[in-house]
Amino acid sequence: MITVGELKLMLDEYDDNRIVVIATDGEGNSFSPLDNVGWGVYFADSTWAGDFVDADDLEDDEDISVDKSEPAIVLWPAN
């Protein structure tokens, strides 16, 4: 499990203007401790959902230049 202090240190390396996305549902069906923080590109399908491509899976700059894509930080749950 990651503490608030650890999370602050992890986020400190990223640009303050990046959006944050989470890997879970918004209905609160279940909860999980935070496991990791990563970065990549978020592709909004609507104002409430979209797809995320991890930085390690980006093929090239073409993935970042697609309309509706935005550099983003993702919070990955443990489960």
DOGU-178490 format. One line per field, with one value per residue (C-alpha): residue number from 1; x, y, z. Coordinates in nm, 4 decimals. Layout:
N
fidren	[NUM,...]
px	[X,...]
py	[Y,...]
pz	[Z,...]
END
This chain:
79
fidren	[1,2,3,4,5,6,7,8,9,10,11,12,13,14,15,16,17,18,19,20,21,22,23,24,25,26,27,28,29,30,31,32,33,34,35,36,37,38,39,40,41,42,43,44,45,46,47,48,49,50,51,52,53,54,55,56,57,58,59,60,61,62,63,64,65,66,67,68,69,70,71,72,73,74,75,76,77,78,79]
px	[0.0000,0.1152,0.0890,-0.0002,0.3643,0.4837,0.2204,0.3315,0.6894,0.5802,0.3737,0.6455,0.8295,0.5338,0.4122,0.1451,-0.0782,-0.1316,-0.4743,-0.5144,-0.7098,-0.7914,-0.8292,-1.1643,-1.5351,-1.7022,-1.9896,-1.7845,-1.8517,-1.5213,-1.2100,-0.8431,-0.5222,-0.3118,-0.0359,0.1450,0.1498,0.2300,0.2022,0.0850,-0.1871,-0.5603,-0.8123,-1.1508,-1.4520,-1.6873,-1.6752,-1.6861,-1.4767,-1.2050,-0.8973,-0.5449,-0.2202,0.0759,0.3965,0.5758,0.3165,0.3298,0.4590,0.5815,0.4779,0.1862,-0.0074,0.0200,-0.0908,-0.4286,-0.7313,-0.8802,-0.5567,-0.3989,-0.0847,-0.2047,-0.1054,-0.2771,-0.3328,-0.3227,-0.5088,-0.3543,-0.6499]
py	[0.0000,0.3515,0.6264,0.9914,1.0885,0.8284,0.9389,1.3019,1.1990,0.9881,1.2711,1.5305,1.4211,1.5010,1.8299,1.9886,2.0564,1.6917,1.5454,1.2459,0.9339,0.6343,0.2696,0.1859,0.2547,0.5669,0.3862,0.2768,-0.0926,-0.1830,-0.0207,-0.1118,0.0293,0.2322,0.0190,0.2396,0.5677,0.5889,0.8210,0.8002,0.9365,0.9550,0.9433,1.0765,0.8954,1.1236,1.3583,1.0575,0.7802,0.7009,0.4897,0.5118,0.4112,0.3619,0.5447,0.2106,0.1128,0.4354,0.3567,0.7084,1.0719,0.9855,0.8401,1.1685,1.3868,1.2174,1.4440,1.4172,1.2781,1.4329,1.3498,1.2034,1.0456,0.7168,0.5773,0.1963,-0.0039,-0.3087,-0.5261]
pz	[0.0000,-0.0811,0.1792,0.1127,0.1652,-0.0856,-0.3365,-0.3062,-0.3808,-0.6780,-0.8263,-0.7684,-1.0844,-1.3121,-1.4589,-1.2356,-1.5374,-1.6367,-1.5839,-1.3519,-1.4513,-1.2343,-1.3223,-1.1566,-1.1883,-1.0570,-0.8898,-0.5902,-0.6484,-0.4874,-0.3499,-0.3668,-0.2222,-0.4630,-0.6139,-0.8623,-1.0532,-1.4223,-1.7170,-2.0728,-2.2958,-2.2208,-2.5051,-2.3925,-2.5406,-2.3467,-2.0489,-1.8118,-1.9735,-2.2223,-2.2951,-2.1605,-2.3306,-2.0976,-2.1893,-2.2381,-2.5000,-2.7015,-3.0476,-3.1291,-3.1191,-3.3499,-3.0530,-2.8645,-3.1559,-3.2102,-3.1507,-2.8038,-2.6571,-2.3520,-2.1538,-1.8253,-1.4964,-1.4057,-1.0569,-1.0703,-0.8024,-0.6335,-0.7360]
END
